[in-house]
Amino acid sequence: MIRLSIDFEHSSRTWWEQGGQDLWEGIGAGFDESAVVLDEDLAQSWLAEARKIPGWHDGPDHAPHPVTAQPIEADEDFI
């Protein structure tokens, strides 16, 4: 399982405005939700599409992407 989370330190809005928000909402995460847990294959597929949208790499060095991906251990709480 992979947790995808909005990185609020990513200051560029380009990705969100160029289709990223629709992509985010398409995985069942509404605008008010800041994280979603997906199986690894779905998360990797989603990330591949996310990388194609302009603005994916526009953040600062410490927050280069608008969404982060973190693996979840089997015994860890999801969110």
C-alpha positions as CSV (number, residue, x, y, z in Angstrom):
1,M,0.0,0.0,0.0
2,I,1.1,3.6,-0.8
3,R,-0.1,6.8,0.9
4,L,-0.3,9.7,-1.5
5,S,-0.4,13.0,0.3
6,I,-0.6,16.6,-0.8
7,D,2.7,18.4,-0.1
8,F,1.5,21.8,1.2
9,E,5.1,23.1,1.0
10,H,5.1,22.8,-2.8
11,S,4.3,26.4,-3.5
12,S,3.5,26.2,-7.3
13,R,-0.2,26.1,-8.3
14,T,0.6,25.2,-11.9
15,W,0.1,21.4,-11.5
16,W,-3.2,21.8,-9.8
17,E,-4.5,24.3,-12.3
18,Q,-3.3,22.3,-15.4
19,G,-5.2,19.1,-14.5
20,G,-3.7,17.9,-11.3
21,Q,-6.8,18.7,-9.2
22,D,-9.0,16.6,-11.5
23,L,-6.5,13.8,-11.3
24,W,-6.4,14.0,-7.5
25,E,-10.2,14.1,-7.2
26,G,-10.3,11.1,-9.6
27,I,-8.7,8.8,-7.1
28,G,-11.4,9.5,-4.6
29,A,-9.6,12.3,-2.8
30,G,-11.7,15.4,-2.8
31,F,-10.1,18.8,-2.5
32,D,-10.7,18.8,1.3
33,E,-8.8,15.4,1.6
34,S,-5.1,15.7,1.9
35,A,-4.2,12.0,1.7
36,V,-5.4,8.7,0.1
37,V,-4.1,5.1,0.4
38,L,-3.9,3.0,-2.7
39,D,-2.5,-0.4,-3.6
40,E,1.0,-0.1,-5.1
41,D,0.1,-0.7,-8.7
42,L,-2.6,1.9,-8.7
43,A,-0.4,4.4,-6.9
44,Q,2.4,3.9,-9.4
45,S,0.0,4.3,-12.4
46,W,-1.5,7.5,-10.8
47,L,2.0,8.9,-10.2
48,A,3.0,8.2,-13.9
49,E,0.0,10.3,-15.0
50,A,0.7,13.0,-12.4
51,R,4.3,13.4,-13.7
52,K,2.9,14.2,-17.2
53,I,1.1,17.3,-16.0
54,P,3.0,20.6,-16.2
55,G,4.1,21.9,-12.8
56,W,5.0,18.5,-11.3
57,H,8.6,19.5,-10.8
58,D,8.0,23.2,-10.0
59,G,8.4,23.1,-6.2
60,P,11.4,24.0,-4.1
61,D,14.1,21.5,-3.4
62,H,12.5,20.4,-0.1
63,A,9.1,19.9,-1.8
64,P,9.6,19.3,-5.5
65,H,6.3,17.7,-6.2
66,P,2.7,18.6,-5.2
67,V,2.0,15.1,-4.0
68,T,4.3,12.8,-2.0
69,A,4.2,9.0,-2.0
70,Q,5.1,6.9,1.0
71,P,5.0,3.1,1.4
72,I,2.8,1.9,4.3
73,E,3.9,-1.0,6.5
74,A,1.4,-3.8,7.0
75,D,0.9,-3.0,10.7
76,E,0.7,0.8,10.2
77,D,-2.5,2.8,10.3
78,F,-3.5,4.0,6.9
79,I,-4.1,7.7,7.5
